[in-house]
Amino acid sequence: MGSWIKFSLRNAAVVFLAMMMIVIGGIYSVKTIKMEQMPNVDIPYIIVQIPYSGATPNQVQNDLGQPLEETLSGLQKLKNLYIESHSNVAVAILEFEMNKNMADAEKDVTTAVASINLPEGAGKPVILKDGPSAAPVFSFALSSDKSNQSDLTQFVNDRIKPTLTTINGAGIIDIYGEEDKQLLVQLDAEKMKQKTITYEMVKQSILSHNFSIPSGQIDLNGKTLNVQADFQLKSPEDLKQINILVPNPKGLQKVKLSEIAKINYGNKKDDVYTRLNGKPAVLVQMKAQAGSNAVEVVRQAKEKLKDITIPKDYKLTQLYDTSKEVKKSVDSMLREVLLGTLFAVIVTFIFLRNIRATIVAVLSIPLSILAALITMKYLDYSLNIMTLAGIAVAVGRVIDDSIVVIENVYRQTQLSKERNEMTVLTAAKEVGGAVMSSTLTTMAVFGPLSFVPGIIGKFFAPFGITVIVALAFSLIVSLTVVPLLAKIFLLKITHNEPKKTFLQKAYARTLSWVLHHRTITLIMALVIFIGSLGLIPLIPKNFLPEEKSLSYTLTGDLPIGTSLNKANVAAKNIENILSNDKNIKDYQTYLNGEHLNILIDLKEDATKSVSQKFEKDTLKKVKALDDTIQFALTPIGIAGGGNQFRLIVDGGNRSDLERAGNLIVEKIKNIKGLSNVKTNLSGVKPQLNLEINDDIAANKGLNPMVIANFVLSLIAGENVTNIRIGDKTTSVVLGLKSGELNSTNRIMDQTLINSYGQPIKLSDVATLTEKPGPTALYRLNQQEYVDVSGRFTTDNISGVQAEVNKEISKLRFPKGIKTHSEGQSQAMNEGFINMSIAMVIAVVLVFVVMLITFGNVIVPISILSSLPFLFTGGFLGLYFSKQALGMPALVGFLMLIGIVVTNAIVLMDRVKENEKKGMELTKSLLEAGTLRLRPILMTALATIGALTPLALSTEGGLISRSLAIVVISGLLTSTILTLVIVPSVYHVLKSIKQRISKQNKNSVLKEKAV
């Protein structure tokens, strides 16, 4: 430490060169460092989706769900396995242990899924890794008043998507509402019956007119030539002219395909509607690769889109741009850094009343922050909401070391008549030990934050590491740059014998009274602390704050069996409401069967009160449209939308689980602060069940699979071949004319060909009956379960959860039924426990550092006695500001441990120096308190000033104003109490030690006398 100071004082050129390199390197790092909204952390979830067109939930569970369970349940470090079997798709959600490497997990899952023998008709499995990188960084919509959806789709696939995929760092590009053209052959069942033509005859006729096969090789004129035999359909007209050969008693009869079918070249049958602001559109979402520079990816995407020539009647609308959010965070951080620096300048100048000393102290802020950015760039960290928050929070602390050093150098220089390098060296060395100890203790406090288990720990790790790096450089700056600049600027100041200020005199009188009334002082302090604990039940508690949201997701679950056309009418009614809202910028509609999803973006100037009013009014209006639709309006954001209530019910059969789930919903749905309470069991859905008589089918030359595939082709249509129309490959889909299959009798009247070429009526080998079936099947760890879900609409999540637990405890469930909480409530409990552990570890580390620094137990115990009172101020701040006690507030309490201890170390370091000089205990405490009052108040007020912009901010997020309020209020009370409690406790402990030593000494003298 002393050698650092000496080196800097004697090597000014080296120090200035280092400062220049830090400035240049810092500016370079700012311009080149990766920027993204959230830190790139592994989220221990992987999702597997397997499409299975036309399958019922029971079929999906039997053919896909069960094989997935059997294969995936054996993966290492798998915590939970959720299997959802819906109509047409199977979904597996895998939750791994936090220490599982997710890159390895993805490989394991991919290998396991690849080993499953998928049934015919199942699509290609899609494996998705959850996490910040799974969220889109840029989205836009392509719409047109004249062109149809398939033309828009073709333009996106042919021009836009290939261009965007060339961008370095571009990830998956998802297209919603894409629609391709196809050749649809719609058979007329009555005309086919009249001409004795079967479905299979039509299919074979089409295939026999569209083929390309190699026909071997032939030697001609000394050359070996390949023979290619083909017959290609090239247009819809070619398809219409196909001759179907129909055997009859007179021979073969030719029937044109156009005589029994309607052939249409156009869009596929709508099963999904996508619109932007009520107009048909194709929606495109672009993701960035994990670890890439999201802002740069978006910038390049915008440039690429500008270079694409878009047809005149097409309109490209940019919807979501993560670069705006990142730039907003950077601007906010810069604003808070500048305001914090300004407050620090004001505080330092008010106390020192010297502009040169003020500038020297404040220089530590830019140097420490720029050095931290260089280190972050080297460690491949990105600028994101957590690292930016770390920088903003560090601003208030990095100046503290320099304030302590410059204050002591300034005071000693004023006192000294002869000023030289030795004056600066002596003054800096005098407080150097305290500065190093206080900084190391603060770094020790933020260390455990980097190792908090769970997902929240991974998100807070970059925050903690950023603060630690900034503090490390602030220590170096205070012991190298500050002494050198003090030598240059302060040695020529006017000699002045400083007099005690009014504050010092008042504090000296107060401390003198306290030291003579130690018992009363400590009892009063204890009463204040215990009294503040009574505020805990009055403070709302949550996991993360819900910030102002400018984006919402409106979902609507329509009654089971609702047709797409009817659902579309309901969607358009909702769109009419949204189109008349002046606060809405854009809204994107995605309608898929019975499920409606509308993404709503408010205008950027919308305030928090506007967004809250919008949420309340919109939900009220859409619910008034149709009481049979279950609506939910959820904010989208970093923390917003995460206030999810979840309760898992398991341990019984399906009927018992359903009964228990319904009981819970009825009991808790009216609890204040909880909305949209429902279960994942929405009831039953009518379905047609084809029952095949195997014996009769075998006698007629058919097998069940042939019959089932025939029915599938009739209903869903069959892609029989592909043809080239122009430069585009188009599928030919064969099926019955729309409206032909409007009853089970019409289906059963259809004829198929057996293995002997004979026509067999479908009703001869099978029956088709309507039966109820589940809408979906849900299993957790190979057992059925019910998920009761909802949304917390209040900050007091713990209070609502307590009310839920109270109401559920009154219910009587069937035997074996168990419940346990998931979602926000569970995350809050785990987060509180983990942060409490981090605080305990931080206190232990602080104690160890102080034990090494001071070499005895009394001083560390005296300093730690001030810690309980940081909670007093923190709780008072949360109570009066009506902020919730959540993860940001707990991080604030963790910060306070380091800051409060820093002030106490500065005080007790001077006490120990006085005692070494032989000063009496009370006098040493009074002298140290009076002398160190100014730097303690300066550092406390500088920190408070630096965090004031964050405390006044209305922005939310993982690091929110509750953190700043806790630190400011806790620092106010703990600083005041530190100045009286720590000396009192130290006096008591020291007095006890002296009495014990005196008694031991007397005992030894008596033994010698005997």
N, C-alpha and C positions, 0 to 999 in steps of 0.2 A: 504493500500500500504506500509506504513512505517512498519506496523506490520509484513508483509510478509518478508521484508528484515531483520528485527530483528530476526524473527523466524529462518530463514535460517542461519544467522550468528552464532546463539547460539545453533543450533541443527544440526550440521554437519552430524552426523550419520544418522539422519532421512532423510536428503536430499540425501545423497549418497545411502541409501537404496532405496529411491524413484527412483533415477537414474537407479539403477540396475534393479528394477522392470520394469521400462519403456523399458530398453534394452531387457530384457528377454521376456516381454509381447509383445514388438514390433516384435521381431524375430518370436515368436510363431504365431502372427497374420499374418505375411507375409506368413508363411508356410501353414496356415490353412484357410485364407480368400478366399472367392469364387472369381473366375476369369472368366470373360466373355468379349466379345469384346465391347458390348454396354450396357449401363445401362438398367435394366429391367423396362421400363416405359410403361404405358398404351397408346396405340395409339387408337384414338376414331373411329376405323373402324372395322366392322364385315362383312364378306362375306358369302353369302349363295349360294350354288350350288346345283341344282337339275337336274340330268340327265333325259332325256326323249327321249329314243332311237327311231329314225325314224321320229321324229316330225319336221315339218317345223317351221321357226321363227314365222309365224302367229299362228300356233297351240300352240307353246310354250307360246306365249303371252296370248292367250285366256285361255289356260288350267292352266298355272302356273304363268305367269307374273301378270295378273290381280288379282288373289287371293293373291299373295304376296303383291302387292301394297295395297290392301284393308286391309290386316291383319297387315302389318308392319308399315304403315303410322301413326297408332295411338300410337306407342310406345313413352314413355316419353323421353324428351330431345333429340329427333331425329332431326338432323339438315338438312340432305339431304338424299333422298332415290333414288338410281340409280337402274333401272331395265334393264337388257340386255337379250333379247330373241334371242338366236342363234339356229341354227339347232342342235337338239339333247340335248340342255341344256339351263336352265334358270339360270341367275346369278343376285343376288340382292346384292348391295353394300350399306351398311348403315353407314352414317357418323353421329356421335353423338356429342353433346356439350362436351367441354373439361372437364367440372366438373362432367360428368357422370361416375359412377363407372363401369368399363368395365366388371367386373365379374358379376355384376347385369345385365348389358346390354346383356351379352351372355345368361344368364338365361332367360331374357325376350324374346330374339329372338328365343331361342330354344322352349320355350313354345308356342310362336305365330306360328312358323312354324309347330309344332306338331298338332296344331288345324286345319290346312288346310286339306281339303279332297282332297288328290292327285288323279289324274286320273290314270286309269289302264295303266300300262306301264311305269309310272314314277318311277325313282329309289329313293333310300334313300337319303334324304337331307344331305349335308355336310356343317357344319358350321365352319368357320375358323375365328380366332381372329388375327387381324393384329398386328404387333409389332416386336421388336427384337427377341422375343422368337419364332416367326413364321419362322425365317430364319434357314436353316440347319446349324449345327455345324460341321458335318462330312459327307462326301460323298465318295463313291467308286463305282467301276464298276467291274462286273464279266463277263469275255469274254472267248471265246474258238474258236479255229480254226476248231475243229472237231464236237463238240456237238451243237445241235440246241438250239433255244431260249427257248423252253418249258422245256428242261432239265435244263438249267441255272435257269429258273424261279422256277422250283421245288426244286432245291438245295437251292436257296435263301429263299424260303418260309419254307422249312422243316428244314434246318440246321442253316442258318445265322440269319434270322429274330427272331426266338424264343430265340436265344442266346442273341441278342442285347436287347431285351425287358426286360431281367432280370436285366439290369444295373440300379442302383439307380439314378434317375434323367433323365432317357431316356424318350423322348417324342414320337411323331408320327414318324414312319418309312415309308417313301414313296418309292415305287418301280416303276420305269419307264421302259417300254419295257417288262413287264412281259407277258408271253404267256403260257397258259395251253394247254395240249393235249385234244382232244375231238374225239368222234366217229361221223363222218359226214356221214349222209345217203343222197346221192345225187340221186334224182329220175330222171329217164329218161322219159320225157313227152310223147315221141312217143311210147315207149313200154307200158306205162300205158294206153295210148289210145287204143292200139291194144288189150290189155287184159281187157279193160273196168274197170280199177282200178282207183279209185279216191284218192286224197291226204288224205281225212278223213279215208278211209279204211286202208291205210298204218299206219296212226297214231294210230288208235284203235288196230290194230294188234300188234304193238310194245308194247303198254301199257298193252295189255292182256297177254303178255309174260314176263312181269317184274313187279311183285307186291309182296306185303307182307301185309296181313290183318289178324287181330285177328278174330277167328271164334267161339268165345264163350267159355264156360266151359262144362266139362263132368265129371260125377262121375264114376270112375272105381276102383273096388276092394277097396272101402272105401276111395279112394283118389279123391280130386277135382283137375282136370288137365285143364290147359289152352290149347286151340287148336289154333295153328298157321298155316295159309294156305299161302304158298308163291310159287313163281316161279321166279327164278333169272337168268338174263342174266349175264354171267361171262366173255365173251370174244367177240371180233369182229366176230368170227366164229359162235357163238351162234346167233348173230344178223342176219347174212346172212341166217341161216337155218330157220328163222321164216316163217311159212306158212300163206299166205294171202288167206282167203276163199272168192272166187268170185262167186256170184250166176249167173247161166246161165240156159237156157231152159232144159239142161240135169241134172241139179242139182248144186252141189257146186264143183268148180274147185280149186285145190290147186296150188298156185303160190309162189315159194320161193322169199323172198325179194331180194336176190342176182340177180334174173332174171330181175328185173325192176329198180335196183338201184346199184350204185357204193358205197361201204362202205369203208371208209378210216379212220384209226386211226392215227391221227397226229396233227399237229399244227392247231390252229384256223386260219381263213382267216386273212391275214395281213391287218390291218387298221392303224397301227402305226409302224414306223421303228425307232429303237434306236441303235446307234453305238458309239463305242469309237475308235477314231483314224481310222475310216473307217471300223472297224470290228464289227459285230453284238455283242451286249452286253446288259446286264441288269444293269441299273443304280439305285443305292440305296442312298437315302438321309436320314440322321438321324437328328432329332431335339431334343433339350433339353427342359425339363419342365421349365416353368417360375420360376426364382429364384434359379435354381439349379447351381451347379458349372460346367460350360460348359467345362472347361479344364479337370476336373476330369472325366466327362462323356466321352470325346473323348479318354482320356488315357485308361479307362477301355474298351472302344470299340476296340481299337487297340490290347489290351491284349487278349480280347475274340476272335478276328479274328485270332490271331497267334495260338490259341489253336485248331482252327477248321482245320481238315484235308481236304484239297481241292484236288479233283482229278487232276491227272498229266496234263491233257490237259486243265485245267481251269487256268485262270490268274486273280488274284485280284489286281486291280490298285487303290491306294488311290488317290483321286482327290482334295478334299477340306478339310482343317483341321483348324478350328478356333483357336485351341490351339497354332498353330504357329503364328497367328496374335497377339494373346494375349501376348505370350511370347516375340514377337518382340516389342510390346508396352512397356512391363515391362522393357526389356533390354534398350530400347530407353530412358525411364524415368530414369533408374539407371545411364545411361551414362550422361544425362543432369544434374541430381542431382550432380554427381561427378564432372563434369566440372564446374557447377555453384558453388559448394563448393570450387573448386580450385581457381576460379576467386575471390571469396570472401576472401579466404586466402591471395591471392596476394594483393588485394586492402587493406585489413586490415593491413597487414605487411608493405606495402609501407608507410602508413600514421603513424602507431604507432612505427614501427621499433623495435618491441619487440615480440619475438616468443611466449612467455608465454601468453601475452595479446591476441595475435592472436588466439591461440588454445582455450582460454576461450571463445572468441566471436564465433568461428566457431562451438563449441560444441552445440550451440543452434539449428543448422540445423538437425543433426541426432536425437537429443532428441525430437524436435518438430514434425518431420516427423514420428518417431516411435510412439509417443503418439497419433498422428492423426490416424495412422493405427490401434492402439488399439481401439480407439473410433469408427472408421468405422466398425471394426469387431463386436463390441458390438451393433452397430446400424443395423447390418446385411447388410451393404453395400458391394459391390463387387469391386474388382480391375478391372476397365474397362477404356476405352479410355478417359472418362471424369474425373474420379477420379484420374487417373494417370496424366492427364494434370493439374489438380488442385494441385497435389503434386509438379510437375515440376515448375509451376508458383510460388507456395508458397516459394520455396527455396530462391528466390531472396528477399523475403520480411521478412521471419522469422528471418534472421540475423540482420535486421535493429535495432530492439529493443536492442539486446545485444551489438551492435556496439555503440549505443548512451550511454549505461550504462558503458561499459568497457572503452570507450574513456574518459568519465568524471572522472571515478575512477582512471584511469591511469594518467590523467593530474593532478588531485588533489594530488595523491600519490607522483608524481614527485615534486610538489611544497612544500609538507609538509616535515618538518625536523623530526617531531615526527609522526611515522606511527603506527596506531593501528586499532582496529575494528571500532572505531568511525570515522576514516578517510573514510573507505569504506562506512559505514552507511550514513554519511553526503553526500558524493559524489553521492551515488545511489539515496538517497531521493531527491537530488537536481534536478535530471532529471526524477525521477519516475513518477511525474505527467504528464510530456510531453510524456513519453513513453506510459503510460496508455491511455491518450487522443488520441494519434496518432493511437494506435492499435485499439481502439474502433471505431474511425472514419473509418479506413480501413475495419473493420468488418461490419460497417454500410453500406459501399459501396457495399459489396458483398451480403448483405442480400437481397436487391431487386432482385438480379439475380435469387434467388431461387423462386421468385414469379412472374416471367415474364409469362404472359399467353401464351397459345398455345403450340403446340408440342415442339417447340424449347426450351421453358421455362422448360419443363419437362426434356429435355436432359441436359440443363445447370445447373439444380438444384444441382445434385451431385458435379459438378465442384465448384459451389459457396460454398456449405456446407463444402467440403473438405478444401478449402482455409480458411474459417472461423475457423474451428476446429484447423488447423495448426497455425493460428495467435493467437488464444486463448492460446495455449500451449507455443508459443514463448514469449508471455507476461509473463506467469508464470515463464518460464525459466530465462528470463532477470532479474526478480525481486527476484529470489531465488537462482538458481544455479550460475549465473554469479557473484553476490556479494560474495558468499561463496568461489568460486574458486579464485576470485580476492584477497580476504583476505589471501588465502593460498599461492598464487604465486606472488603477486605484492607488498606486503608490504616491501620486502627486496630489491627492485630495487634501483638503485643509485639516490641520490637526484640531481635534475637538475632544474635550473630555465629556463623554456622554453622560447625561443625567438620567436618573430614573424617570420613566414616564408615569402618567397617571395610572395606566393599566398595571405597570409593574408594582407601583406602590400599593394599589388596591389588592393585587394578587398576593403580595408579601404579607399584608395584614390578614388576609383570608387564610393563607397557608399557615401563618403563625398560630391563628386561633384553632385551626383544624388539628395541628400537631399537638396542641395542648388539650384538645378534646377529641382524642382519637376514637374512643368508644362510641360517643354520640354520633360522630361522623360516619363511622362504619355501619351503625344501626340504621341511620337515616338512609344511607345508600342502599342497604339491603331492602328496606321497606319500599324504596322507589323501584328497585328491580322487581320485587315480588308483585308490586302493584301493576307494573307494566305487563306482566304475564297475564293479567286479567283481560287484556285486550285481545288475546289470541282467539277466543271464541267469537269475537265481534268482527274479526277481519275475514273477508271472503278468501277462499283458497281454490286455486286451480292449478293446472299443469303449465300451460302456456297461455299468454294473453291472446285475445282475439282482436287483431288490429283492424283498422279501417280497410274495408274491402271494396274494390272497384269491379270485381268480377263475381258472378254468382252462377250456380247451377240450379235450374228449376227442373225437377223431375216429376213425372206423373205416371202412376201405375193405373192403367185403365182396367175395367172389369175383365175377368178371364173370358176369352173367346171373342173379344171385340174385334171386328174386322178392321183391316188397314184403312179402308175408306172412311169408316166412322171415326176411327182414331185421328185421321187427318183433318176431319171437320173440327174436332175438339182442339187440335193443335192450332188451326187457323184462328179459332176464337181467342185463344190465348195470345197469339201473335198480334191480333187487333188491339188487345189491351196494351201490349208492350210497345206497339208502334206509336201510341198516343202519349207515352211517357217521355217528357222532354229531357230527363236525366240519363236516358239510355243512348249510348253511342251506336252499338251494334248488338244484334242477337242472332245466334246460330241455332237452328232447329235440326234435331236428329230424331226421326221417328222410326221405330223398328217394332212393328206388331203392336203389342199392348204396352210398350214402354216408350215414353216420351222424354226427351232430354233437350233442354234449351240452355245454352251458355250465353249469359247476359254480361255485357261490358258496359259499365257506366262511364260517363264523361270524366276526364282526368281531373277536372276542377271540383268534382263532387266531394263535399265534406263528410265527416263521419256521421253527423246528424242527418245529412241527406241520405246516405246509404242505409242508415238504420230505419228511416221513414220509408224508403223505397222497399226495404225488406218486409216491413209490416203491412204496407198498403198493397203491394203486389200479391202477397200470399192471401190476403183477405179477398181481393178481386177474383183471383183464379179459383178459389174455393167456392165462390158464389156461382161460378159457371156450371159446375156439375159436382154434386156431392158424392157421386159414385167413383170419382177419381181420387186417388190418394196422392196429394201434392206434398213436395218438400222443397224448400228454398235454402240452399247451403252456400255460404260465402267461400270463395276460393282464395287462398293466400298461403303464406309461409306458416302461419299458425291458425288463421281463420279457416273454418271448415273442419278443424281437427277436434272440435268439442263433441266427440262422438260418444254416445252411451251404448254400451254393449253388455249383454248378460247372456252367458252360455248356460243352456239347460241340457243336461245329459243324464244317462244312467237308467233309461227305461225304454219300453217299446214305442213304436210310432204313435199310437193312440194316446198313451200316457204323456208322452212328450208334448203332443199337440195340445192336450188338455191343460198341462202345466203352463205352457207358453201363453195360452189364451187367458188363463187365470191371472198371470203376472201382468199382461197388457191391460186388462180391465182394472187391476188394482192400482197401477202406477200412471196410467195415461193422463190423469188429471192433476198430477203433482206439478206445482208451479216451478218453472225453471226447466221443464222437460217437454219436448214437443216431438211430434211425428213418431210416436211409439208404436211399433208393430213387430210381428215375427216374420221370419223368412218362409213360413208355411202359409202361402196365400190361398190355400184351398185346393179344389180339384178342377181339372180341365177335361171337358168331354173329348173323347177320342174314339176313332173307329178301329175295331180290332178284327183283323182278318184271320179266321180259323180255317185251316186247310185239313181236309180229310185225306190222310196219307194213303190209306188203302185204296180208296176210289181213284185218287190221283195216279197211283202206281198202275192200276188196271187200265187207265186211259193213257198211259205212256208219258206221264208227267212226274216231276218231283217238286217238293215244296219250294226249293230255291228258285226254280224257273217261274213258278206261279207268283211268288212274292216280287221278283224282279219285274215281271210283266205288269203287276198292279202299280209298282213304283213308277214305271215308265208312263203308264196311262195318266197318273195323277200329277206327278212332278215334271213329266217330260224327260226325254232322254237325248243327250248329246250324241248323235249317231256318227257324225263325221265333221270335218272342217274343210272349208273351201277358201280359196284366195279370191277376194273381190278387190280389184285394184292392187294396192300394195299391203293390204291388211288381211290377216287370217280371221275368218268369221266362222263361228260354230253353227251347225245345223241342228236344231232342236225339234224332235218329233214328239207330238202329243195330241190329245183330243182337243177339239175346238172349245174355247172358253164357254162355259155354260152347259156343255154336253153332260158333264158329270155332276148334275145338280141333285142327284138322289142315289141312294145305294143300289136301287134297281138298275139304273143306267150303267153303273159300274159293273154289276154282276152280269149284265147282258153281253158284255164284251167277249170276244172269241180269241183264243190263242191256239197256236199250232203245237201239236205234240211231236214226239220223236219220230213218229211214223208219217208226219206230214199231214195229219188229220186235224181238222178244226174242232176244238173243244170249248164249250161254253164255260165261262168262269164259275157260274152258279152251280155247275155240275160237280165241281171239286172243292168248293170253298163257300164259306158264309161270311158276311160282313155285318157286324153288330156294333152298336154304340155302347161304350162303357166309360165310366168316369176313371180318370187317372190323375196322378199328382202333377202339379206344375213343375216341380223340381224335387230332387232328393239331396239331402245334405248329410255328410258323415264327417266326423272328427275322430282321427286315430282309430279308424275302422269300426266306429260306433255311430249310430244316428244321434243327431243333436238338433236343438232348436236355438236359433239366435234371436234374442229380443233386442231390438235396436231402437235408437232415438237420437235426439240431439239436445245437448245442454244449451239453454238460451240465457244463461246467467254466468257471472264470474264465480259465484259461490258453488263450485262443483261439489266440494266436499259436503256442503249442507244438503244439497239435492240428493247426493248419493246416500247420505245418512237417512234421509226420509224414505228413499227407495228401499233400503235395507230394513227399515222399520216396518214398512207395509208388507214386504215379502215375508217377513218373519211371522206375520199373522196367518199366512196361507198354509193349507194342508195339502201336500202333494202326494201323488201315488207313491207307493213304496219304491225305493231305489233312486228316486229323482234327486239330483243335486244341481246346485247353481253356483256359478262363480263369475266375478266381474272381469271384463276385458275393456279395451278402449281407453278413454281418457282417465277414468277413475283408477284403473290398474296402473297406468303410466304415471299418474300423479303419486300414488303410494310408493311405487318403486323409485321414482325420482327423488321424493322427500327422504327416503331411507338412504339412498346412495349419496345424496348431498350431505346428509347428517354425518355419514361415515367419512366423507371427504373433509368436513370441518374438523372432526376429531383427529384425523391424520394430520391436517394442517397445524392444529394446535400442538401436537406432539413434535412435529418437525420444527416449529418455531421454538419450542422449549429446548430442543436439542441444540439448535443454532445459538440461542442465548446462553445456554450452559457452557458451550465451547467458548463463547465470546467473553463472558464475565468470570468464568471459572468457579462459580459457586451457585447454590440453589436458591438463595434468598432473593437475589435480584430477579431471576426469571419468574419466580412465583409472584413477586410483587408486581411485575409488569403484567403477567397474565390475569391478575386480579381486576384489571380494567376491562377485560373482554366481556363479561356478562352485560355491561352497560351499553354495549353497542346494540344489543337486542332491544334495550329500552327505547333508544331513539328510533331504531328501525321500525318497531311496532307502532310507535306514536306517528311516524311519518306515513305508514301505510293506512293507519286508521283515519287520520284527518284528511288525507288525499283520496280516500276511498279506492285505493288500489288493492289488488288481490295479492295474497302471499302465494307465489308460484316459483317456478325455476329461476326466472330473472332476479326475483327478490332474494332467493337463497344464494345466488351468485354474488349479489350485493353484500350479504352478510359475510360471505367467505372473503370478499375483498376487504371488508372492514377489519377482519382479524389482522391482516397484514398492515393496514394503514394505522390502526390504533396502536399496535405494538411498535410501529416505527416512531411515533411521537414519544412513547414511554421510554424507548431505548435512548433517544436523544437526551431526555431528561436524566435518566439513571446513569448514563455514561459520564456526565458531568459530576454527579454525586460521588461516583467511585473515584474520580480524579481528586475531588476535594478531600475525601477520606484518606487517600494516599498522602496528601500534604499534611495530614494530622488534624484536620478541621473537625470540630465536634459535630455529632450526628445531626442535631437540629439545625445548626448553622450551615452545615453542608447542604442540607435539603433546601433551606431558604435561599442560599446563594445560587444553587443550581436552578431552582425554580424561577427565580427572578431573571437569571441570565438566559435561560433557554425558553422563556415565555415567548419571545418574539419569533424565533424560528419555528416553534411549534404552531403558533397561530398562523404564521405565514404559510406553512405547508398545508395546514388544514383548510384555510380559506382558499388557497390556490386550487386544491382538489375540489372543493365545493364549487368554486367558480367554473372550473373546467367541466363539471358534470351538470351545471345548471341548464345549459341548452338542451341536454338530453332529458332532463326532468321536466322542462317546459314543452317538449316535443309531443305532438299528438300522434306520431307514428308508432306503430306497434312492432311486433316481431319477437324473435327469440331473446334479443337484448332490448328491453323496453324501458320506459320511464320509471317503472317500479324499481328497477335496479338503481337508477340514479337517486330516486327519493330515499331508498333505504340507506345508501351510502351518505347522502347529505345529512339526513336527520340523525343517523347513527353516529356520524362523525362529529356533529355539533354536540350531542350529549356526552359522548365518550371522551371528547377532547376536554370538555369542562371537568368531567369527573376524573379523567386521568390526572389532571393537574392537582387534584386533592386526594384521590383514593390511593394512587400508587405511592406517593410519599408517606401516607398514613400507614398503609400496610407494611411498607419497608421499615418504617420507624418501629412498628410493633414487633415485627420479626427480628429486627436487629437488636431491639431491647431484650427480647426473650433470649436471644443467643448470648448477649453480654451477661445477662443474669446467670444463665447456665454455666458459662465460662467462669464467672466469678465464683459460683458455688463449687465448681470442680477445683478451682485454684485454692479456695479456702480448705477444701477437704484434703488436698495434697499437703498443704502447710501444716494442718493438724496432725496428719500421719507422720510427717517429719519431726514435729515437736514431740510426739509420743516416742 
